[in-house]
């Protein structure tokens, strides 16, 4: 059995799915149950507070009448009522009337023109307006009445916002719990079973050079010891115990938890970075808008700079060494960003962090590709993207909470600590040597053979038709246009943030299943074309409809299209390299794709900012949609032509 085979995953996966389902249901039930209990408990307290407001106002008027001032002659009533309403936002209407019904003072808030997104579909809190009417007495004679009407919409909206925030926290908890379950089950069952089966196949083939230490046996120590005893017995008879070595095996699960924590740490500023850079101050020649975008531009430029060397890094340095080398540098860069002396300072250190972040993620991606069983490249890359996007989702939410509590600068220090934690976990779990299917092809090959993929028509169509267009769509539409278009549609900042999270949430949920279908049923090219086409159609549909819900649907569809194309993009590059007869060009192709993706994102942002003022936000989004449709058509023509050519050759043969 090859070391790339991992049959233990099948046994562990069933347990993981059932346990993960149990954890998800438990967390969601706890979340909604706690919120309902909070809702029921707080309503009486709110009613008592509103009644106390009415009693306080009544006591003030009764003291004035005890001093001999008639109710109709009390001065400053309008100003007093206005101050009360300014202090208590949930008070909708206050009226002061005499005993015969004459209105002496009246103040009320206008009806809200729009409601929050959460208020539209989450019926939390009381739906009825509370009214408190208290009589005003002068020597036990009724002289007037004060009436306070409390609109529950404000409190209800706050409760609904809390529910959605708790829901986000619940998703993060489920994500972290899922990764912990995977790590625990892989260590206890999946990896030990793989090692035992691999060792049995090696011994059946006559190889008794390896043993399984107790530390690698998980809950299968007795079986591992029994299998290893065969090699130990033969080594003792031949007096060659020193030649026995630990069975070398590496799995992507080794790096999942370190990568997740690393991604959470580096994405911890996603909710506030532009504001942090803008408020830090900038030179006179730099506008506030440029200061806000400077860290993002530095980030993209740094990653684009490293992309041409990514293939060389992946081959020259082992994934474990590269990842662990990047950890202290990333922590140092985050501390530099957290010191926040100016926008340029922040941009410099954020760009430095991007360099080592790119190198670290390349190491983890290479680890995933090398440890994947043959024919499951999409699942390996899909799992990698699942962890990256999940970390970005969790880091953005966590960073927003931390920045609100301890400040933006100290939040980066927390991120630096998480980076060091990820390095510690990586040192404990990542294998020193990672086998790869391409090792036998990479030795002794020339530079010309390595660059052969760059001239392959299928590769060119892949890069132009999908990689470049999808990254232009993501950088311009998701990062730039979506917040502006939602704001124009009347959405609040909180609702904008939640819609933006949908883009990351959809690939996190659907990515693993898409990768599994790509490997086993549909293939890479059809899903790649479908994802690019779906994203283009979603953006182009904005020419027919607009508004908040249109943007919500479009961003969700774009996220699904991104999940379809991104997991299969790198797997298709590997397949093109292997099918072209030049498997050693795989690293060059992956490096080229990374470079073009970053350059397309930078070019898209700059061009989009220039064209937005001329054509408008919606028209620009529609133009990008048609660009993506053209890219998918190009990819469809090239891949379809290649399939027909291969079929003709097979028929002739």
N, C-alpha and C positions, 0 to 999 in steps of 0.2 A: 504493500500500500504506500502511495506517495505521501510525503509529509504535507502536501497541499490538501489532501482529503481530510474532511472533518466530520465524520459520521456522528460524533457525539452531540453535534448541534441539534440534530433531529430530536433526540431524547430530551435535551435541556429546553428546547423551544416550547414544547407542550407545557412543561411545568411553568415556564416563564409567562406564557400567555394567560394561563389560569390565575396565577398569583397576581399578575399585573391587572387583570380584570377585577379581581377582588379588591386590590388597592384602590383602583379608580372608583369603583362603586362606593367604597367606604368613604373616600375623601369627598366625593361629590355629595353623598348623603349627609355627611357631617357639615359640609359647607352650607347647603340649603337649609338644613335643620337649625343650625346655629343662627342663621340670618332670620329665619321665621320667628324663632324665640325672641331674638333681639327686637324684631318689629312689634311683636305683641307686648313686650315688656315696656317699650319706650312710649307707646301711644298714651297710656294714662299719665305719664310724667309730662308729656307735651300739653295735654289738656289742663293739668293742674297749673302749669306755667302760664298758659293763656288766661285762665281764670284769675290768677294772681295779678296779671297785668291789669285786668278790668277792675279788680278790687283796689289796687293802688291808685288808679285814676279816680275811682269813685270817692275814696277817702280824701283825695286832694280837693275835690269839688265840695264835699260836705264840710271840710274845715273852713273853706272860704265862706260858706253860708253861715256857719257858726259865728264868724266874725262880722256878720251883718251884711254881706255882699250878696245880692240876689243872683240866682243862677244865670239870668240873662245878662248880667253886668260884669261877669268874670272876664277879665281881659287876658289876652294872650292864649286863648283856647286853641286857635288854629295852629299857632306855632308849637304849643305843647303836644297836640295830637300828631303833628308832623314829626316831631322829635321821637315820639314813641314808635311811629312806623319806620323811621330810619334805623332805630336801634334793633327792632325785631322784624326781620325780613319776612317771617311767615304770616304776619298780620296783614290781611287783605283789605279790611274796611273798618273804620271807626266812626261812629255817629253819636252825637249828643243831642237829645231831644227833650222838650218840656213835657209835663204831664198831659197837656192837651194835644201833643203830637207835632208841635212846631220844631223844626230842625234848627238847632243853634250852631252846630259845627259838623262838618262832614269831610272825611278824607278817605280816599281809596286808591288802590293801585290799578293801573291799566291791565287788562288781560294780556297774558304773554302771547306774542305773535307766533312763536314756534316753541315746540317742546324738544327736550333732549331725546336722543336716540333711545336711551335706556327707558325713558318714560313711555315710549311708543309701544314697547313690546314686553315690558316686565311689570306687571301690576303689583307693585309693592306698596305697603302702607294703606292708610285709610283713604277712601275715594270720596267721602262726604265732607262738606265744609262744616267746620265746628263754629257754632254761634254762642256767645256768652252775653246775656243781657242782665244787667244789674240795676236795681232801682236806686235813685238818689233821694235821700230823705232829709228833711229839715224839720226837727222836732217831731219826728214820727209822721210827718206828712209827706206824701209822694209829690215831689216837685219836678222830677225828670227821670231820664233813663240813659244809661250809657251802654252801647251795643258794640261788641267787638266780634268781627268775623275773621276766622283764621282759615286761610287757604292751605290745605294739606299738600298742595303741589310741590312746594319747596322742600318740605321734609320728605315727601315721597321721592322726589328726584334725588335727594341726598342718599336715601336708602337704596335706591336703584343703582346709583353710582357705587355705593359700597358693595352691593351684590356683584356687580361686574368686576370690581377690583378684587374681591374675594375669589371670584371665578378665575381671574388671571393667576392669583396666588395658588389656587387649587391646581391649575394646569401646570404651573412650575413645580409644585410638589409632586404631581403625578409623573412629570418628566424625570425629576431627580430620583423618585422611587423606582421608576422603570429601569433607569441606568444602574441603580444599586442592585436591583433584583437580577439584572443580566450579569453583573460582575460576580455576585454571590453564587448564582446557579452555574455559571461557567466554571468558577473555581471549584465548586463542590461536585459537579456532575459532568458538565460538557467536556471540559478539557481533560480531566482524568480518563473519561471513557475513550476519548480520541487517542490519548497516549497508549492506553492498554491495547486497543484494537490495532494501532499502528505497530506496536512492539510485537504483537502476536503475528501479524503478517510478515514482519521482518524475520522473526524466528522461524516461521514456516518456510521462508526462502533461504534459510541457513545462515542468517546474520544474527550473531549473539554479542554484538559490541556495545549495546546500550542497556541501561537499566532505568527504572523510574524511581526517583527518590520519594521518601514519604511526604516531603513538602509539596510535591507535584501530584499527589494521589487523591487529594480531596477526601470525599467520603467513601472512596473505593480502595482504601489502603491495603486491605487483605488481598484483594485480587491483584493489585499492582505488585505487592510483595511476592505473591506466588509466581507471577509471570517473571519477575526479575530474578527469582531464585534459580531459574534455569541457566541464565547467563552467569550468575555468580558461581554456580556449581562447576560449569565448564571452565571458567576462569581460574578457579582454585585448583582444578586438576592440572591445568596447563601452567600454573603459577604466573598468570598474567592478569591479576586483579587490577593492576595499575592501568591497564588498557581500557577498562570499562569506563564509559562516559555517560553522562546524563542525556536522555533522549531529547534532542533539540526540536522544539516545535514552537511556532509563533501563531497567534490568532489576533484578529482585529479587536476582539473584545478586550485584549490586553491594554489597548490605548483608548478605549471608549470613554471611560470615566475621567482619566487625565485630560483628554481633549475637550470633554464637556466643561469641566471646571475652567480650563484655559480659555475656552470660547466665552464663557460667562464673564470671566475677568476682563477680557479685552473688549467686550461689547457693553461694559457696564456704563459707558458714557453715552449710549445711543439716544437716551431720552433728553439730554441737556447739553451735549457738546457744542452746538452752534451758539446757544445762549451763553455758555461759559466762556467761549472764545470772544464773543462780541463784548461782554461785560468786562473782560480782562484789560481792555484798552488796546489801542493800535496807533501806529504813526499817523501823522497828519495826512499823508498821501493815500492812506488806506481807508476806504469807506467802511461803515459798520457792516454792510452786507458782505463785503469781501472778507472782512475779519471773521464773520460767522462761518463762511464757507472755506476759509484757509486751511483748517485742519483736515477737512474732507479731501480737498485737492491734494494736500501733501500726502495723505494716506494713499490715494489712488496713484499718484506719481511714484511713490516709493515702491508700491507693489509692482507697478509696470516696470520699474527699473530692475527689480530682482527677477522678473519672469524669465528673461533670456537665460539666466544662469540656473534656473530651477532644475532643469534636467541634469546638468553637471553636478549640482549639489546632491540630488537624489542618488546618483551613481557613485560619487566620490566619498560620501559620508553615510554611515549607517543611519537609518531613521531614528534609532534610539539616541545615538550620539548627537545628531543634529537637533532633535527636540530638546534634550536636556541642556545643550549649549545655549539654546535660545531663551530658556526660562529666566536666568538671572538678568539677561539683557532686557527682556521684556519688562520685568519688574522695575529695573532702573529707569527705563523710559517712562513707565506709568508714574513713577514718583516725580520725574521731571515735568510731566503734564500736570500733575496735581499741584505743583508749586505755582503754576499759573501766573507768571510775572507779566506777560503780555500776550497778545494774539499771535505774534510771530514766534514767541517762545513756545507757546502751546503747539503751534503748527509744526515747529522743528521737532519737538519731542514726540509728537503724535506720528509724524512721518518716520522717525527712528523706530518707534514701536511697530509701525506697519511693516518695516523691513524684516524685523525678527519674527513678527507674527506670521508673515508670509512664509518665511523659512520653516517655522514650526509646523504650520498647517500642511506645507508640502511634504514634510517628513511624515506626518500622520496619514496623508493621502497615499504616499508611497507604501507605508506600512499596510494600509488597507488593501492596495492593489496586489502587493507581493504575497499577502497571506490568504488571498481569495482562492478558492478552488477553481480550477480551469472551467471556463464557461459561466462564471458567476461574477464577472467584472461589474456589471450594473448593480448587483446587490451590494458588493463591497463599497462602491462609490456612493450608492444610495444611502447606505448606513453611515458613511462618513458625512455626507451632506445632512442627514437627519441629525447627527450630533452637533454639527456646526450651526445649523439653523435653530435647533433647540437651544443651544447655548446663547445665540443672539437674542432669541425671544426671552429667555430667562434673564439674561444680563441687562437687557433694556428695562424690563420691569423692576428688577432688583435695584438698578442704578437710580431709577426715578424715586423709589422709596428712600434709599439711603441719602440722596442729594437733598431731599426734603427734610430729613431728620438731622444730618450731621454736616451738610454743606457739600458743594460740588467738589472742591479740592480734596478734602479727606476721603471722598468716595473713591478717588483714584488710588489712594493709599490702601484702602480695603481691597481694591482690584489687584494691587501688587502682591498683597498677602495671598490672595487666591491663586495667582500665578505660581508663587513658590509652592503652594500646596499641590498644584497640578504637577509640578516638577518632582516633588517627593513621591507622589503616586506613580508617575511614569517610571521613576528609577526602580520602584518595587515591582512593577507589573510588566514592563516592556522587555522583550527578549533582546539580547545583545546581537544575535545573528538572525536575520530574517531571510529565509530562502525565497527565491524568485524564479518564476518560469523562464525569465529572460536571461539568466546567468550564462547559459550555454551558448547564447547567441551574441552576447555583448563582448566576449573576449576576442581580441584580434581583429575587430572590424574597423574599417576606415571611416573618416569623417564624411566622405561622399555617400557611403551606404547609410549612415545615420541621418543625413539630410534628405534622403530620397523621398520621404513622405511629404516634404514641403511642395513637391512638384506633382503630387498625386491629385488628379482632378476631383476625386471624391473628397479628399481632405480640404482642398480649396473651397469646394461648395459647402462643406460642413462649416468651415470657419466663417465664410462670408454670409451664408444663408441662415445660420442659426446662432453661432457663438457671438458674432458681432451684433446682430440685430437684437437678440435677447438681452444683451448687456446694455445696449442703447435704451431699450424699453425699460429695463429695471432702473437705470441711473436717472433717466429723464422723467419717466412717468411715475415710478414708485417714490423715488427719493425727492424729486423736485416738484412735479405737477400735482400729485395727489393731495398734499397738504394745502396747496393754494386753491385747488378746485373745490375741496371740501369746505374750506373757509368761505369761499364765495357762495357755496350752497347753504350757508347758515349753520354749519356744524360747530360745536364747541371744541376746544382743544382736547378735552378728555375723549370725546367721540372720535376726533381725528386720530388720536393715538391708538384707539381700539381698532379702528378700521385698518390702520397701518399694520397692526399685529396680525390681521387676518392673512396678509401676504406671507408672513413667516409661518403661521399656524397651519395653513393648508398643506405646504410641502412636508411639514413635520408629521402630519397625520397620514398623508397619502404616499409619501416618498418610498418607504420600505415595500409597500405592496406593488407600487409601480415598477420598482427595480426587480422584484421577484417575477412579475409578469414579463418584463423585458427579457430576462435571462431564459425563461422556460417556454414562453408561448409566442410573443409577438416579434421579438427581435428588437434591436436598438434603433435602426433607421426609421421604421414606421412610427414609433412613439416620439422620436425626435422631431419628425416632420409634423406630427399631430400637435405636439406641444407648441411649436413655433406658430403653427397656423391658428390654433385656438387662442393664443395670446394676441395675435394680430387681429383676429375677428373681434375679440373683446374690446380692444382699443378702438377699432374702426366703428363699432356699434355706438360709440359716443356721439357720432354724427346724427343718430336717430333719437336718442333720449339723453336726459341730463338730470341732475339733482343728486341728493345724497344716496338714495337707494340704488341709483344707476351706478354710482361710483363704488358702492359696496359690492355689487354683483361683479362689476368689471375687475376690481382688485382681487376678488376671490377667484375668478376665472383665470386671471393672469397668474396668480399664485399656483393654480393647478397646472397651467401650461408650463410654467417654470419648473415645476416638479417633474413633468413628463420629459422635458428636454434636458435638464441639468444632470440628472442621474445617468442618462444614456449618452450624453455628449462625450465624456471621457472614455466610456466603454467603447463607443464607436471609433474613437481615435485608435485605441488599442487594437480593435478588430481590423481596421484599415491597415495598420502597420503589419499585423500578422498575415492577413490575406494577400498583401502585396509582395510577400516574400522577403520583406525587410523588417523582421521583428525587432532588430536592434535600434530602429528609428522611433520606437515608442516614446522614449524619453524626450527626443527632439520634438515630436508632435505634441506631446502634453505641454512642454515649455512654450511652444509657439501659440497654442490655444490660450494658455494663461496670459501671455503677453498681449495678444490681440483683444482678449476680453477686457483687460484693464485700459488699453488705449481706446477701445470703443466707448467705454464708460466715461473716460475723460473727455473725449471728443463730443460725445453726446451731451454731457452737462454744459460744456462751453457753448456749443451750437444751440442747444435748447434755450439757454439764458438769452442768447442774442435774438433768436427767432420768436420768443414768446411775446415780446412787446409788439411785434409786427403782425403776427397771425392770431394771437390769443391762445389761451391755454387749451381749450377744447380742440381747436383746429390742429394745434401741434400734436396732441395725443392721437388724433385721427391719422395724421401724416405718418407718425411712427407705426401705427397699426398697419397701414398699407405697405410700409417698408418691410415689416415682418412678414406680411403675406407674400410679398415678392421674394423674400429670402426662402420661405418655405416652398414656393413654386420652383425656385432654382434647385433646391435640394431634392425635391420630388423628381424633377427631370433627370438630374444626374444619377441619383440612386436607381430610378426606374430604368434608365438606359444601361447602367452597369449590370442590373439584374438580367435584362434581356440578353446582354452580351455573354454573360456567364452561362445562361441557359442554352444559347446557340452553341457555345463551345462544348458543353456537356453532350448535346445531341450529336454533334459531329464526332465526338470521341466514341 
